[in-house]
Amino acid sequence: MTHWRKQQQKDRYFQQAKAEGYRARSAYKLLQIQERFKVLKRGDVVVDLGAAPGSWSQVASKIVGPQGRVIALDLQAIEPLPGVTILQGDMTDPAVQQQVIAAAGGPVDVVLSDAAPFTSGIKVQDHARSIALAEAALAVARRLLKPGGHLIIKVFEGSDLAQFLQETRRSFQTARLHAPEASRQESKETFVIALGFKGPDSVVSP
């Protein structure tokens, strides 16, 4: 058994996820973000980008309830989840975005992105790939969100993060960084919490 696997099995969030039926320990990151920022509410329509294996969609589905809707999108196949519409495709593809809009039935309340790039171990390269994914998620959110909607994006820390945060603030009333307790101590990830989408006009205005 590898050292990483042994550490994972000791991880309390990993154990808790197994016990509580979540597909990954990352569920607790969203639960902790929700506890602090109240991003999701009952009846919301939610799009979950980079959703595989589905733990964030599980959390979102429980919170929004049967009156809400969760659309999960990933390049990889996702096993079926109760109450979740699952799509497979590239979130940067306009045709795939159109499928998401059709599944949502119109503009959405919340966009989530826990997407991460395949990591190389080279910090600068991994950061650049993470920023590129985050920019794609922001572009999707600008297309899908209704005014007043919210966005959560995972991103790796690094030199381009401040500029990305500034770009996000153009379209939202507030945008800040937050690292939930469930993120591993050695992880370089943080989350952009962007609240109050200003609407499509904010995309083109300086």
N, C-alpha and C positions, 0 to 999 in steps of 0.2 A: 504494500500500500504506500502511495506517495506521501511525502510530508504534507503537501497541500491538502490531500484528501483527509489525512488525520486531523489537520487543523480545522477543516470544514466540519468534520463530524463532532468536534468539540464546541463549535460555534453555537451559542445559545439560540441565535435567530434561525440557524439551519435546523436545529432540533425542534424549535417552536413551529416552524413552517411545516415540518413533517407531521407534527402532532395536530396542528390546526387545519391541515388540508390545503395549504397553499403550495403552489408549484415551485416557488423559489423564495429564498430569504428576503429578496428585494421587496416583497409585499410590505414588510415592516418599514421600509423607507417611505413608501407612499402613505402608510397609516400614520407615521410620525409627522410627515409634512401636512397631512390633512388635519391632524390634531392641532397643529399650530396655526395654519393659515386658512382652514375651512374652504378649501378650493372647490370641493365637490359638495353638491346638495341633492336631496331627493328630487327625482324627476328630471335631472340633467341629461342632456345628450353629450356623450363623451367619445372622443377619438383617442385611441391608445396606439401610438406609433412605436415601431420596434418592440412589439408586444410579446414576442415569444420568450419564455414558454407560457406566459399568460397570467402571472401572479398579480400584476397591476390591474389587469382587466377583472380578475376575481374581486379585488378590493373595490374597484370602481362600481362593479355590478351590485355588490352588496349595499353600497352607500346610496346609489341612485334609485335602487329598488325597481319594481316592475313598471312603475310609471316612467322610468328613464330608459336610456338606451346606451349600450356600449358597443363601439365598433373597434375591433382589434385588427391591426395591420402589421404584417411582417413579411420579409423576404422568405423566411422559413415557414413551413407548414406548422400550424398550431392545432393541437388536439381540441376537439369541441369543448365549449364551456357553456353551462346553462346561462341563458339570458344574454349571451354575447354573440354579436354578428362577427364572423371571422373572415377576413379577406387576406389573400396572399398577393404580394406585389411590391414594387419599389415606390416608396412614398414621394420620390422626386418626379415620378412619371405623371404628367397631367391627366392621362387616361385613368390611372389608378386613383388619383385625387377625385376624379369625377365619379368613380365607383363609390368612394367614401361618402361624397355628398349625397349621392342617390340613396345609399344605405341609411344615412342620417336623416334624410327627408328635408334637408335644408341646413342653414347655419347651425353650428354646434355651440354648446356652453363652455366646454373645457377640452383642451388638447393636452395630452400627456406624451412625453417621449423619454423613455428609459433606454433608448437606443445607444449602443456603444460600438465602436469600430473593432475589427479584429486587431488585437494589439501585437506589436512587434517587440516590445520591451525597450524601444528607443523613445524616450520621453517626448522629444520634440516632434517626432513623426506621429506618435500616438495622439498628441495634443492637436496637431494640425488636422488629423483625420476626425477627431472628436468635434472640433469646431466646424468642419465641413458638414458633418451630420447635424449638428445643432442649427446651423444656418438653413439646412434643408427643412428641418422641423419648424423653424420660425416662419419660413416661407409658406409652408403648408398651413400653419396656424393663421397666418394673415389672410389666407384664402378661405378658411373654413369657419373661423370664429365669428360669432355674433358680437356686436358692440357690448362691452361690459364683460365679455368672456375672459377666461383665465388660461394660463399656459404654464406647464412645468417641463423643463428640459434638463436632462443630465448632460454634463460637460466635464471634460478633464481640465484641471487647472494648468495654467501656462500663460505665456506672454500675450496671446491674442484674446484672452478671456475678457479683459476690461473693455476692449473695443466691441466685442460681441454683446456684452451687457449694455453698453451705450446704444448700440443698434436696436436692441430689444426695447429699450426705454422710449424710443421714438414712437412705438406703437401701443404702449401700455401706460396706464396711470402710474404704476410703480413696478419696478423690477429689481430684485435683490438676489444675492447668493445665500444659499443655506445648505449646510451639510447635516443631515439627520444622524442621530446616534447609531442607527443600524448600518451606516456606511462603515466598512472596515477601516481600522486605524491606518493601515498602510496604503489605503486607496487614495488616488489623486482626484477622485470624482467629487463634484459638487453639483448643486442643482440651482438653476435659474428659476425663481418663482416670480412670474409676471402676472399681475392682476389688473383687471379693468382695461380690456382691449378698446382702443380709441376708435376703431372702425377702419374700413378700407382706405379712407382718405389719408390716414396716418402713414401709409406705406410710401406715398409719393411726396408728402410734405417734409421739409427739412426739419 
